[in-house]
Amino acid sequence: MTSDFITLISFESISKVKHTPAECGCECGARKVSVMGAHRWRSARLRFVVCGYLAFFFGELLPRAEAGCRERESPNCCTGRNNECFEYSKRKTVCYCDTYCQKTGDCCEDYQRVCQISAAIDCVVGSWGPWSSCTAPCGVGSTERSRLVSVPPRNGGTPCPDLKQRRGCFGNNAICSTAKEVAKILPDSFKRNFKDPWRRPHMLMKEEKASYCVYLRVKQASVACKLKLWSAQLVRERLMCAECQSDAMSKSNRCGGDGLESTRTFWAAASVPGCHGSWVRESSSEGCRCPPYSVLFV
C-alpha cells in the first residue's frame, strides 16, 4: 500500500507541473511514457490482488469437487477384491473402492467416508482339539482333529486357515488279536452223542460247560467248498449258526475264531482242504443248540 500511495502522489505531483512549450520537447515526452507505464503496472497489480482475494473467498465458501468413490456409478463401493472397482483421485491417479484396497493401501481418499467401512479384520482361530480315535480298530486307518473360528474375517481381512487336519494311524485295539483268529469248523454231525472209546473208567470226566451259539453271515467262500455237501451250504450272504461246545472251549470259556460284531473274520473247513472264507458276526446266544445242518467250532 505504501508503494502504491507513493506512486499515486508522484503521479499527481507530476500532473500538476506545468511546462512551457519551450521546456517540453524530448524530456516531456519521456516523462509521459514513464507515467503511463507506472499507471499500467499499478492497475495490473490491483487486479491481481483482487482476483487472489476472490479466489480465496469462493474457495472457502463453495464445496470442493472431490474425485473418488463418490464419483463412481452405482455401486460406489465393492466387496472383496474387484479390479474393476476403481476411480481417479484428485491427482488423476487410479484408486480403488473395494474392500481389498485396505490391504494394498490404494483406496481412494474418500473411501472411509463414502463406503463407511471400518478397518479390515483378520480371521482368528482357536487351538487344535484332540485327535479322534482311529477309524480302523485293527490295521490302517485315519484320525483327525479340528479347531473353531474365534473371529471371522471381515472387510477384506485375512481368510481363515485350515480348520481340520487328518493323518494316518494303525489301529491296535484289544480285539485285534481275536480278529486275527481263524475259526476251524466241522459239520454238526460230529457233535451228536460223541463218546471217547479210549477213555479209561478211572479217568476223570472233563467238566461239561454250557455251549453257546454264534450267528454269522458268510461274506466269502472259496470254490473248494463245493466239494462236500455240508460245506457247499457256505455261500455268500447266508446266515450260519456255529455252536461252541465245551470240548472246543479254551481257558477263557470261548471258542477260537468265534468272530466279532461288525468286523470281518476268517474261517476254514477242517475236513475240506482248500475250503475257507470270511464272515461277520451278527449275534450270539448263551446255553443254546444250533439247528441241524449247522457247523461247530473245533
C-alpha positions as CSV (number, residue, x, y, z in Angstrom):
1,M,0.0,0.0,0.0
2,T,2.9,2.4,0.8
3,S,4.4,2.0,-2.7
4,D,1.0,2.4,-4.3
5,F,0.4,5.6,-2.3
6,I,3.8,7.0,-3.3
7,T,3.2,6.2,-6.9
8,L,-0.1,7.9,-6.7
9,I,1.3,11.0,-5.1
10,S,4.1,11.1,-7.7
11,F,1.6,10.8,-10.5
12,E,-0.5,13.6,-9.1
13,S,2.5,15.9,-8.5
14,I,3.8,15.2,-12.0
15,S,0.4,16.0,-13.5
16,K,0.4,19.4,-11.7
17,V,3.7,20.6,-13.1
18,K,3.2,23.0,-15.9
19,H,5.8,23.2,-18.7
20,T,6.2,25.8,-21.2
21,P,6.2,24.8,-24.8
22,A,9.9,25.6,-24.9
23,E,10.6,23.3,-22.0
24,C,8.7,20.3,-23.4
25,G,10.5,18.6,-26.2
26,C,12.2,15.2,-25.6
27,E,12.2,15.5,-21.8
28,C,8.4,16.0,-21.7
29,G,7.8,13.0,-24.0
30,A,10.0,10.7,-21.9
31,R,8.1,11.7,-18.7
32,K,4.8,11.0,-20.3
33,V,5.9,7.5,-21.3
34,S,7.1,6.9,-17.7
35,V,3.9,8.0,-16.1
36,M,1.8,5.8,-18.4
37,G,3.9,2.7,-17.7
38,A,3.6,3.3,-13.9
39,H,-0.2,3.6,-14.3
40,R,-0.5,0.3,-16.2
41,W,1.7,-1.5,-13.7
42,R,-0.4,-0.3,-10.8
43,S,-3.7,-1.4,-12.5
44,A,-2.3,-4.9,-13.2
45,R,-1.1,-5.3,-9.6
46,L,-4.5,-4.1,-8.3
47,R,-6.4,-6.7,-10.5
48,F,-4.1,-9.5,-9.3
49,V,-4.7,-8.7,-5.6
50,V,-8.5,-8.5,-6.2
51,C,-8.5,-11.9,-8.0
52,G,-6.5,-13.5,-5.3
53,Y,-9.0,-12.4,-2.6
54,L,-11.9,-13.5,-4.7
55,A,-10.4,-17.0,-5.3
56,F,-9.7,-17.4,-1.5
57,F,-13.2,-16.3,-0.6
58,F,-15.1,-18.6,-3.0
59,G,-12.7,-21.5,-2.2
60,E,-13.7,-21.4,1.4
61,L,-17.4,-21.0,0.9
62,L,-18.1,-23.3,-2.0
63,P,-17.7,-27.1,-1.7
64,R,-14.6,-28.5,-3.3
65,A,-15.0,-31.0,-6.1
66,E,-13.6,-34.4,-5.0
67,A,-12.8,-37.3,-7.2
68,G,-13.0,-40.9,-5.8
69,C,-15.6,-43.4,-4.7
70,R,-18.4,-40.8,-4.7
71,E,-17.9,-40.2,-8.4
72,R,-18.4,-43.9,-9.3
73,E,-21.6,-45.1,-10.8
74,S,-23.7,-47.3,-8.6
75,P,-22.4,-49.2,-6.7
76,N,-19.9,-46.8,-5.3
77,C,-18.2,-49.5,-3.3
78,C,-17.4,-53.1,-3.9
79,T,-16.8,-56.1,-1.6
80,G,-13.8,-58.4,-1.7
81,R,-11.2,-57.9,-4.5
82,N,-12.6,-56.3,-7.6
83,N,-10.1,-54.7,-10.1
84,E,-12.9,-53.1,-12.0
85,C,-14.0,-51.1,-8.9
86,F,-11.7,-48.1,-9.4
87,E,-11.8,-44.3,-9.9
88,Y,-9.4,-41.5,-10.3
89,S,-8.1,-39.4,-7.4
90,K,-7.5,-35.6,-7.3
91,R,-4.1,-36.2,-8.7
92,K,-5.6,-38.1,-11.6
93,T,-4.1,-41.4,-10.4
94,V,-6.0,-44.7,-10.2
95,C,-7.5,-45.5,-6.8
96,Y,-9.8,-48.4,-5.7
97,C,-13.1,-48.6,-3.8
98,D,-13.2,-52.4,-3.0
99,T,-12.5,-53.8,0.5
100,Y,-9.2,-55.3,-0.7
101,C,-7.8,-51.8,-1.1
102,Q,-7.4,-51.6,2.7
103,K,-4.8,-54.4,2.4
104,T,-2.9,-52.9,-0.6
105,G,-3.2,-49.3,0.6
106,D,-4.5,-47.9,-2.7
107,C,-8.0,-46.8,-1.6
108,C,-9.5,-43.5,-2.8
109,E,-9.3,-40.6,-0.5
110,D,-13.0,-40.6,0.3
111,Y,-13.2,-44.4,0.8
112,Q,-13.8,-44.5,4.5
113,R,-16.4,-41.7,4.4
114,V,-18.3,-42.9,1.4
115,C,-18.2,-46.7,1.9
116,Q,-18.5,-46.4,5.7
117,I,-16.4,-49.5,6.2
118,S,-14.1,-50.0,9.2
119,A,-10.6,-51.4,9.0
120,A,-10.1,-54.9,7.8
121,I,-10.4,-57.7,10.5
122,D,-8.3,-60.8,10.1
123,C,-9.5,-64.3,10.9
124,V,-8.7,-65.6,14.4
125,V,-8.9,-69.4,15.2
126,G,-8.7,-71.3,18.4
127,S,-6.3,-74.0,19.4
128,W,-6.5,-77.5,18.0
129,G,-8.7,-80.1,19.6
130,P,-7.6,-83.6,20.5
131,W,-7.1,-86.3,17.8
132,S,-10.0,-88.6,17.2
133,S,-9.8,-92.4,17.6
134,C,-8.5,-94.4,14.7
135,T,-11.2,-95.2,12.1
136,A,-9.9,-98.8,11.9
137,P,-9.9,-100.7,15.2
138,C,-7.4,-103.1,13.6
139,G,-5.0,-102.2,10.8
140,V,-4.5,-99.0,8.8
141,G,-7.0,-96.2,9.3
142,S,-7.1,-92.4,9.8
143,T,-7.6,-89.9,12.6
144,E,-8.4,-86.2,12.5
145,R,-8.6,-83.1,14.7
146,S,-10.3,-79.7,14.3
147,R,-10.4,-76.2,15.6
148,L,-13.1,-73.4,15.7
149,V,-13.2,-69.9,14.3
150,S,-13.0,-67.3,17.1
151,V,-13.3,-64.2,15.0
152,P,-14.4,-64.5,11.3
153,P,-12.7,-62.3,8.7
154,R,-14.5,-59.1,7.7
155,N,-13.9,-56.2,5.3
156,G,-11.2,-58.0,3.3
157,G,-9.3,-59.4,6.2
158,T,-7.0,-62.4,6.0
159,P,-9.1,-65.6,5.4
160,C,-9.2,-68.4,7.9
161,P,-6.5,-71.2,7.7
162,D,-7.4,-74.9,7.6
163,L,-9.8,-75.9,10.3
164,K,-9.2,-79.7,10.0
165,Q,-6.2,-81.9,10.0
166,R,-6.0,-85.6,9.1
167,R,-3.3,-88.2,9.4
168,G,-2.8,-91.9,9.1
169,C,-3.0,-94.3,12.1
170,F,-2.7,-98.0,12.8
171,G,-5.5,-99.5,15.0
172,N,-4.3,-101.9,17.6
173,N,-7.4,-102.5,19.7
174,A,-7.7,-105.3,22.3
175,I,-10.0,-107.1,19.9
176,C,-7.4,-107.2,17.1
177,S,-5.9,-110.5,18.4
178,T,-9.4,-112.0,18.2
179,A,-9.9,-110.7,14.7
180,K,-6.8,-112.4,13.5
181,E,-8.0,-115.8,14.8
182,V,-9.2,-118.3,12.1
183,A,-12.1,-120.5,13.1
184,K,-11.8,-124.2,12.4
185,I,-15.3,-125.6,11.7
186,L,-16.8,-129.0,11.1
187,P,-20.4,-130.1,10.3
188,D,-22.8,-130.6,13.2
189,S,-22.8,-134.4,12.7
190,F,-19.6,-134.6,14.8
191,K,-21.3,-133.4,18.0
192,R,-24.2,-135.8,18.5
193,N,-23.7,-138.2,21.4
194,F,-20.0,-138.4,20.9
195,K,-18.1,-140.7,23.3
196,D,-14.4,-141.3,23.5
197,P,-13.9,-145.1,23.2
198,W,-10.4,-144.9,24.6
199,R,-11.3,-143.3,27.9
200,R,-10.3,-145.4,30.9
201,P,-13.0,-145.8,33.6
202,H,-10.8,-144.4,36.3
203,M,-10.1,-141.2,34.2
204,L,-11.9,-138.1,35.4
205,M,-14.5,-136.7,33.1
206,K,-13.9,-133.1,32.0
207,E,-16.3,-130.6,33.4
208,E,-19.2,-130.1,31.0
209,K,-19.6,-126.4,30.2
210,A,-22.7,-124.9,28.7
211,S,-22.4,-124.4,24.9
212,Y,-23.4,-121.2,23.1
213,C,-24.4,-120.3,19.6
214,V,-23.0,-117.7,17.3
215,Y,-24.8,-116.5,14.2
216,L,-22.5,-115.4,11.4
217,R,-23.2,-114.1,7.9
218,V,-20.9,-115.5,5.2
219,K,-19.1,-112.9,3.2
220,Q,-16.8,-115.1,1.1
221,A,-16.2,-118.8,0.4
222,S,-13.7,-120.5,-1.9
223,V,-14.6,-122.7,-4.8
224,A,-13.2,-125.8,-3.0
225,C,-16.1,-125.6,-0.5
226,K,-18.4,-127.1,-3.2
227,L,-16.7,-130.4,-3.0
228,K,-18.5,-131.6,0.1
229,L,-22.3,-131.5,0.8
230,W,-22.0,-129.8,4.2
231,S,-19.5,-127.2,3.1
232,A,-21.4,-126.4,-0.1
233,Q,-24.0,-124.5,2.1
234,L,-21.4,-122.0,3.0
235,V,-22.4,-119.5,0.3
236,R,-22.2,-115.7,0.3
237,E,-24.7,-113.8,2.5
238,R,-26.1,-116.9,4.1
239,L,-26.6,-116.8,7.8
240,M,-24.9,-119.7,9.6
241,C,-25.2,-121.0,13.1
242,A,-22.0,-122.1,14.7
243,E,-22.0,-123.9,18.0
244,C,-19.3,-123.7,20.6
245,Q,-19.3,-126.9,22.7
246,S,-17.5,-127.5,25.9
247,D,-14.7,-129.6,24.4
248,A,-13.7,-126.8,22.0
249,M,-13.6,-124.1,24.6
250,S,-10.3,-122.6,25.7
251,K,-9.5,-121.4,29.2
252,S,-11.4,-118.3,28.5
253,N,-14.6,-120.3,28.0
254,R,-14.9,-119.3,24.4
255,C,-14.1,-120.9,21.1
256,G,-11.2,-119.5,19.0
257,G,-12.3,-117.5,15.9
258,D,-16.0,-117.1,17.1
259,G,-16.0,-113.7,15.4
260,L,-16.5,-110.0,16.2
261,E,-19.7,-108.0,15.6
262,S,-19.4,-105.7,12.6
263,T,-15.9,-107.0,11.8
264,R,-14.9,-109.5,9.2
265,T,-13.1,-112.6,10.5
266,F,-12.0,-115.8,8.8
267,W,-12.9,-119.4,8.9
268,A,-11.6,-122.7,7.4
269,A,-13.3,-126.1,7.0
270,A,-11.2,-128.7,8.9
271,S,-12.3,-131.7,6.8
272,V,-12.3,-130.0,3.3
273,P,-8.9,-129.0,2.0
274,G,-8.8,-125.6,0.4
275,C,-12.3,-124.6,1.7
276,H,-12.0,-121.2,3.5
277,G,-13.6,-117.8,3.6
278,S,-14.8,-115.0,5.8
279,W,-17.9,-114.0,7.8
280,V,-19.3,-111.3,10.1
281,R,-20.8,-112.0,13.5
282,E,-24.3,-110.6,13.9
283,S,-25.5,-112.1,17.2
284,S,-24.9,-114.8,19.8
285,S,-26.9,-116.8,22.3
286,E,-25.8,-118.5,25.6
287,G,-26.8,-122.0,26.5
288,C,-28.3,-123.0,23.2
289,R,-28.0,-125.6,20.5
290,C,-27.8,-124.9,16.8
291,P,-30.4,-126.5,14.5
292,P,-29.5,-129.3,12.1
293,Y,-27.2,-128.7,9.2
294,S,-25.2,-126.2,11.2
295,V,-21.5,-126.1,12.0
296,L,-19.5,-126.3,15.2
297,F,-16.2,-124.9,16.3
298,V,-13.3,-127.3,16.7
